[in-house]
Amino acid sequence: MQVLVRDNNVDQALKALKKKMQREGVFREMKLRRHFEKPSEKRAREAAEAVRRARKMERKRLEREGF
């Protein structure tokens, strides 16, 4: 991952880097990899995340259609 530093403004570049890392899910993955996750726990977590995403998309779709 790469961020340009303009006018020696390191604070702004650091902020941009953190935002990029957040968007890519780097922090989330680091948190998950701190401890071993059993395959069954991983499947359960991923299934729960899929349900959450589906519900969120459905809410947004209904909101967009005006219900």
C-alpha positions, 0 to 999 in steps of 0.5 A: 500500500502506498501513500504520497506525502505532500509538502512534508505533511506526514500527519495527513499522509498517515491519516490517508494511510489509515483510511486506506488500511481501514477500507481494505480490512487490514486492521480487522484481519490483524485482529482476527489473526491474533489468536487461532480461530477453529475452522468451525468458528470461522465458518460460523463467523462467516455465515453470520457476516453473510446474514448481516450483509444480506440484511443490510443490503435488503434494508438499503434496497427498501430505503432506496425504493421508498418503503 
